[in-house]
Amino acid sequence: MDELIGADRRMVRHPAPAGALDAGALPRRPRVVVVGGGIAGLAAATGLAERGVGVEVVEREPHLGGRAGGWTDSLPDGTEVAMSRGFHAFFRQYYNLRGLLRRADPGLERLVALEDYPLLDADGHRDSFRGLPRTPPWNALAFALRSPTFGVADLLRINARAAASLAAVSVPRTYAELDDHDAESFLRDINFPSAARALAFRVFSRSFFAPPTRMSAAELATMFHIYFLGSSEGLVFDVADAGFDSALWEPLREYLRALGAGFRTRTAVTRVQTAGGGFRVQDDTGGAVEADGVVLATDVRGLREVVEASTGLGDSAWRESVRSLRTAPPFLVQRLWLDRPVHADRPAFLGTAGFGPLDNVSVLERFDDDAKAWTRRTGGSVVETHAYSARGGAAETPTALREQLRRVYPETASAGVVGELTRWGADCPLFGVGDFARRPGVRTPHDGLVLAGDGIRIDLPVALMERAATTGWHAANCLLAKWGLAGHPVHTVPTAGRIGPLRWLAERTRQR
């Protein structure tokens, strides 16, 4: 079975708790409320429902998927179009997320591979991931040797002792060593060339929607491990072939409904209280349900609000850890429907550096069936731009993004905008300097209450959507073990650096 999960022979399988395979073997079937219908909540709901636990998912938005959600919107002329929170990359290292998607799409046929995702800076340097070896350290070496942002002299100037920690990641020890350092200072101490630092920040730090001066160096090092130095899955990724709702989450909803799970959308949980050995979950409709277990799989703001309103829930230390969670600066997604196509050689996804607030550009008709249909019908293009850690206001930033798009793809300067949809967000967790030690984990002071989400601590090498999925599976496993039910194994990239000489060097450095 593991060969279907990943190609890396050093992928780690973390076994699940043993127990009965179905809650029907219990005297009474447990009931769980999953608060939040994003990736974490859906993973938890799947893990529970597959063991026969009664599950109800409560989601405040009208759609599922959280920050990877999608929905239908309208252009000014009334045309219905797909919209989302922005481009998402489904890396081959996302074993637990891909395992979730396989429940409704066993062959992952709704994911299509991108052969490359170039990175362009304002000086004209262009990096590519096409054709790189898959296995560390040859992938990193090949990338560095052919990259215009590196040179042989740059490689020779790198501080090998400081850089060894990048190739000798061990979770959670890396957090104990590096979490009190910021990502920018960390790479400067390694003596990364400035152009390469900008590249690293675009690929890694900006993925966390955080400026490098505020991002934990431990998170940056773990990202290098997951995507570059710790995995042989390669650096290319897959994308959904249509809107996230139709391609991913609605099929999964139907899969869960067939297992007996229920869904309530447009409903926000407001309070969770202990009640008679279980829990009482109240929502903003005034209703309340009794449950044997609760999974809080909300964003940071939602979790803080629920815990703050739930007097008596947890102890003071745990409540303070939830209160200490922070959100990253806001980000903007701008999707443009243009009346003429971009040039045929434009890639599906382009990362950028030095173009004002513009962080990347996607040409959706390269992979998205909805955009392809619109392009065939109109002859235009559907282009999406992102601004992470956006400083401008609601009027200023979209204008600046359009201006920078014209610099990157000059042919768009003469294109008419048939429709424009924008979406601001400010709900990504901040992985700030020194945050890891106080971050709440999946388990809570209550045996039947668990947390899940990409902002929740789990001592495994996972990040972003994969952290959300992994904490969701782990949350389900914690509740299943409580009732004597079998859990679900999770898989990760190797939990420690795989390059022996650099591990040795890092260990020598630690001993000094």
C-alpha positions, 0 to 999 in steps of 0.5 A: 500500500505504501508504494501508492503513497509516495515514491521515496523509499525513505518515506516514514510510516508512523503507525496508528493505534490498534483497536476495533475497526468499527464503532459498531462493536462498542456498546454505543456509537460515539458522536463527534462534532468537527468544527471547521470544514477545511483540510484539517476538519475534513481529514479528522471527519474522514478518519472518524467516519471510516471507523463508524463514529457519528460525525457532524461537520460545522463550517461557517463558510458556505463552502468546504476546503478552508483556505483551499476552498472554491466557489462560484462567483459572477463577472459584471456581465453575469457570467458564472465563473469559478473563484477561490482563495488562490493557487495551491500546489499539491506537492508529492510530499503531501502524503497525508493530504493526498491520502485524504483526496484519494478517498474520493479520487483513488487515482488522483485523476483530478490532479495534474502535474506542472512540469516547472514553476520558474522564478523570475526576479526584477534583474531578469534572473530566471530559475527553473526546477525542470529536469532536476535530479530527485534525490538529495543532495544532487537536486540542491547541487544541480539547482545551485550550479545552473542557477543564475542566482548562485555561482561557484564562488557563492557556494565556496563562501557559504558558512558550512557549519551554519548551513549544516543545520539546513541539511540536518533537520530533526523535528522537534530538535531543530525548533529548539535550536533555531526557533528563536532566530528569524529566517532572514538573519539565519540565511545571512549568517549562512552567507547565502548570496543576497539574490539566493536569499530573495529566491529562498524567501519567495519559495519558502517564507512567502509561502507562509504569508510572512516577511522573513524578518518575522518568520522562524528560522526553524520553519524555514529550515524545516521547509528546506528539509521537506521540499529540497534536502530531506525528500526524493519526491522531487520539486515539481507539484500537481494542481487541481484540474478545475475549481477546488469545490468541484474537483476536490471537496464536493466529491469528498463531501459525498464520500463522507455522506455515504459514511453517514457524516452530516454537514452544516455550512453557514454556521459558526460554533460559538462555544464548547462546554463540558457536559456530563462526561461529554461536550455541549456545542453551541452555534450562532443559530442559537442551537446546541448539540451534545457530543462525545468528542469535539475537533476544533479545526478552525483558523486562528481567529476562530479558535481563539474566539471559541476558547475565549467564549468557552469559560471553564474549557481547559486550564490557564496554561492551555488557554494562554497557548491558544491566546498566544497564536498570531495571524500572518499579515494579510494577502490578496488574490486577484483574478483577471479575465482578459479579452486576449490571451497571454503569450503561449509560452507563459508558464502555468505558474511563475514566482516573482521577486522585486516586482512590488507587491507581486509574488506570483502569477498563474495562467489558469487555462494552462491547467484549469478546465473552467478557465480552459472553457472560458478561453475557448469561448472568448479567446482570452486568458484567466490570470491570477496574481498574489500579494503576500504580506500585502501592505497596501489598502483595498484600492492600492494593492490591486492596482499595483498588482495589475501594473506589475503584471504588465511589467512581467507579461507586457502583452497584458498592457493592451488587454481589456479586463472583462472581469476582476475578482479579488479576495483579501485574507488575513487568517493564515497562522504566523510562524513567528520567531519563538512561537513553537514552544508555546504553540498548542498541540493536537491534544488538550487538557480534555480527553475528548477535545482535540485541535487540528489545523496548519497552525497547530503544533505536531512534532513531525516534518510537515507544513502548510496544507500537509500540516493541516491534513496531518493534524486532522488525521492525528486528531481523529486517532486521538479520539479513536484511541480513547474509544478503543478504535483503530487509527490511521497511519500517517506518513512523512518525509524522513524525520531527520536529515538524510545527508550523512556528512552534513549530519555529522558536521551539524552534530559537531557544531552542536557540541561546541 
